[in-house]
Amino acid sequence: MKDRNKQKIEKRQRRHKRIRAKAFGSAEKPRLCVFKSSKHIYAQIIDDEKNRTLFSASDLEINKSKTKSKAGDSGEAMSKENVIAFEVGKLVAKKAVEKKIEKIVFDRGGYTYHGNIKSLADGAREGGLKF
């Protein structure tokens, strides 16, 4: 079982390396980097020219008792994790708009664009970011 988990992590890291070779954030168009652990989801806005994290957001900053399952774009109910990821996306977008950042480069971190990652991206779009 341990070897299978190790292979899974290595595959994700290889995918992330390929994505990072193409995704580069600048001051005008920074990179939105996503990381998810087994329990939490994190998002950072990064300026790669200066090698600085401008700001970050995570589900640790969100009041999870207020997040209720709600319907997504297709009409089906979103899971609690997807709702939390959606709120993280909205939070990072709010912080970006406050700093006058509207366009970003999306770095999904080697994860498939599905589930929590898609919900976070949808929340960021709803918050006013374009990518």
C-alpha positions in Angstrom: 0.0 0.0 0.0 2.8 2.4 0.8 4.4 1.9 -2.6 1.1 2.8 -4.3 0.8 6.0 -2.4 4.4 6.9 -3.1 3.8 6.3 -6.9 0.7 8.5 -6.7 2.7 11.4 -5.1 5.5 11.0 -7.6 3.1 11.1 -10.6 1.5 14.3 -9.2 5.0 15.9 -8.7 5.9 15.0 -12.3 2.7 16.6 -13.6 3.3 19.7 -11.4 6.8 20.0 -12.9 5.4 20.0 -16.4 2.8 22.6 -15.5 5.4 24.8 -13.8 7.6 24.7 -16.9 4.8 26.6 -18.7 3.1 28.6 -15.9 5.0 31.7 -14.9 3.6 34.5 -12.8 4.7 38.2 -13.2 3.7 41.3 -11.4 1.0 42.1 -13.9 -0.3 38.5 -14.1 0.7 36.5 -11.0 0.3 32.8 -10.5 -2.5 31.2 -8.4 -1.0 28.1 -7.0 -3.2 25.4 -5.3 -2.1 22.8 -2.8 -4.4 20.3 -1.1 -3.6 18.0 1.7 -5.7 15.2 3.0 -7.6 17.6 5.3 -7.1 21.2 3.9 -6.9 23.2 0.7 -4.5 26.2 0.3 -4.2 28.9 -2.5 -1.3 31.4 -3.0 -0.9 34.3 -5.3 2.8 34.3 -6.3 5.0 36.8 -8.3 7.7 34.5 -9.8 9.8 37.4 -11.1 10.5 38.5 -7.5 10.1 35.0 -6.0 7.5 36.4 -3.5 4.2 35.1 -2.3 1.9 38.1 -2.4 -0.8 36.6 -0.2 -2.5 33.3 0.5 -5.8 31.9 1.6 -6.9 28.6 3.0 -9.8 26.8 4.5 -8.4 27.4 7.9 -9.5 31.1 7.5 -13.1 30.2 6.7 -15.9 29.6 9.2 -16.9 26.1 8.1 -20.1 26.1 10.2 -21.6 28.6 7.7 -20.8 26.6 4.6 -23.8 24.5 3.7 -24.1 22.2 0.8 -25.5 24.2 -2.2 -26.3 23.5 -5.8 -23.5 24.0 -8.4 -23.7 25.2 -12.0 -25.1 21.9 -13.3 -27.8 21.8 -10.6 -26.4 18.9 -8.5 -25.5 19.6 -4.8 -21.8 20.3 -4.1 -20.2 18.3 -1.3 -19.0 20.1 1.8 -15.4 19.9 0.7 -16.3 21.5 -2.7 -18.2 24.3 -1.0 -15.2 25.0 1.3 -12.9 25.0 -1.8 -15.3 27.4 -3.5 -15.2 29.7 -0.5 -11.4 29.6 -0.5 -11.4 30.6 -4.2 -13.7 33.5 -3.4 -11.5 34.6 -0.5 -8.3 34.6 -2.6 -10.1 36.5 -5.3 -11.3 39.1 -2.8 -7.7 39.6 -1.6 -6.5 39.9 -5.2 -9.1 42.4 -6.2 -8.2 44.5 -3.1 -4.6 44.6 -4.4 -5.9 45.5 -8.0 -5.0 42.1 -9.5 -7.6 40.9 -12.0 -5.7 38.5 -14.3 -3.8 35.5 -13.1 -2.1 32.3 -14.3 -3.8 29.2 -12.8 -1.4 26.5 -11.4 -3.4 23.5 -10.4 -0.4 21.9 -8.8 -0.4 18.6 -10.7 -3.9 17.8 -9.5 -6.7 17.0 -12.0 -9.0 19.8 -12.8 -11.9 18.2 -11.0 -13.7 18.3 -7.7 -12.1 20.6 -5.1 -9.6 22.2 -7.6 -12.4 23.0 -10.0 -14.6 24.4 -7.2 -11.7 26.6 -6.1 -11.2 27.9 -9.6 -14.9 28.6 -10.0 -14.9 30.5 -6.7 -11.9 32.6 -7.9 -13.7 33.4 -11.2 -16.9 34.4 -9.3 -14.8 36.6 -7.1 -13.6 38.6 -10.1 -10.4 36.9 -11.3 -9.8 36.1 -15.0 -7.7 33.2 -16.2 
